[in-house]
């Protein structure tokens, strides 16, 4: 009888020990909440991550994508920060410029940018502005001389479709008009096709990755007027950078510093965030898994097939950058408030 009891207890404690050793993610599902509509390139990156990341996480969890579009992905950022549990089962894919809204004190912001759990970024995100070719605006210089402002569509102040256009108005005297309220980039592109608006600013990767831009380029339906980045993209060798234009137009020093703060959003690229407060061992596991996924030959082949650029930024670098942008002085923040005012 005594040996039976001992054996029984051994089985109980052995089973408990095996359960304790089971990976946390075994049998669980991770959600990636995307702050843009389905089909947007942010959505495409997230879905690609969902297909490949699970095998790099101990326990091989299932990963699904959910879209929570609106307010230039601020709804998603607020949800991940405040509603999602800090268990490492909810990620967010958001625009890299949402920190603008926190810097200038917008009431809609319910997060603290540096306190997100940063997992990494797919690429550094340079941007461009396209213009319908049948407009009178053949170069960006034409937009500084016009009496009839071209209309650019935008999803909101946290999007390059808004802040880059405003930055060009402020820094070189361009005369763009912005039409806000669109839910996503695809809706803006449809508005461009219908002639409701003339232009849109967004990422270089998107412009070269998907329709309608592939067909548009073949038909010369649009032209690119400027791009961001330290150097010109090799696919756009004739298109000036914002920095080149700022130098050419002898932009005042204070505006130059503000432009540098705004353009830092490109360094965040296409970040994947998670809820603050996730246990440290789980954060380490997720960061390592994200890094391994972005060097996985299967994902790289998939990215090439989908025309999606991969130029990763580590979680640690994003975390440092998130703190750095909040060292801006009051003068720069006041300038940003003016820039982002509607």
Residue, then its C-alpha position, 0 to 999 in steps of 0.5 A: x500500500x505504501x509503495x502504491x501511494x508513493x507511486x501515485x504521488x510520483x505520477x502526480x508530481x511528475x505530471x505537474x512538473x511536465x506541465x510546468x515545463x511545457x512552453x507558455x505558447x503551446x496550444x495558444x494563439x497570438x493575434x496581430x492587430x493591424x491598424x490599417x485595412x486588409x490589403x494595405x502593405x502593413x497588413x501584408x507584412x503582418x500576414x507574412x509574419x503570421x505565416x512564418x513566426x510561429x515555428x520560431x517561438x517555443x510551443x509553436x503557437x498559432x498566429x492570426x491577423x485582425x484588422x482594426x483600422x481607423x485614425x491612422x492606426x491610433x485605435x490599434x495603438x490604444x487597444x494594444x496599450x490599454x485593453x490587451x492583456x500583458x501576456x505576450x499574446x497580442x501584437x500591434x502593427x501601427x504607423x511609425x509616426x504616431x509619436x507625433x500625436x503624443x508629443x503635441x498632446x492630442x487627447x486621443x492618445x491613450x498610450x506612452x510611446x516609449x513604454x510599448x514592448x518593441x519587437x522589431x521592424x521589417x524595414x526602414x520606411x522611406x516615403x514618396x509623394x505621387x501626383x496624377x500626371x495630367x495635373x499641371x504639376x510636373x515637379x515639386x517646384x511647380x507646387x510652390x508657384x501655383x495659385x490652384x493648390x493640388x489636393x492630397x488625400x490623407x487618413x489623418x495627422x499620424x500618416x505620411x499622407x498628412x505630415x509629409x505634405x504639411x512639412x513640404x508646405x512649411x519647409x519649402x513653401x509648397x501649396x498643397x491642400x489636404x483632404x482628410x477622413x479616408x479610412x486607408x490608402x486604398x480608399x485614397x488611391x480610388x479617390x485619385x483614380x476618380x479625380x477627387x484628389x490629385x496626390x498621396x504621400x506614403x511608403x516607397x515599398x508600397x509604391x513598388x510592391x502592389x497594384x494599382x501602382x504597377x499598372x499606373x507606372x506602366x500607363x504613366x498615370x502618376x509621377x513622383x515629386x519627392x522622396x524621403x531618405x538620406x539618399x535617393x532610392x535607386x528606383x527613383x534616381x531623378x526624384x529629389x529628397x526632402x533633405x535636398x529640397x530643404x537645402x535648395x530652398x534655404x529652409x530656416x534652421x528651426x524648421x530644419x530641426x523640426x523636419x529631422x524630428x518628423x523624418x525620424x519616423x522613417x527609422x521606426x519603419x514598420x514596427x511590431x509592438x506589444x503590450x507593456x508589462x509582458x514578463x521579461x523572459x517572454x519578451x526576450x523569446x518574442x524578440x529572438x523569434x522576430x529576429x529569426x523570422x526576418x532572416x528565415x529563408x522561407x520568409x525572405x523568399x516569400x517577401x521577394x515574391x510579394x515585392x516586400x522589402x526586408x531591412x530589419x531594425x532590432x527591438x533594442x534600437x527601436x526602444x532607444x529611438x522611442x526614448x530619444x524622440x521624446x528628448x525634443x525641446x519645447x520649441x520643436x514641440x510647439x513647431x510640430x503642434x503648428x505643423x500638425x494643426x488642421 
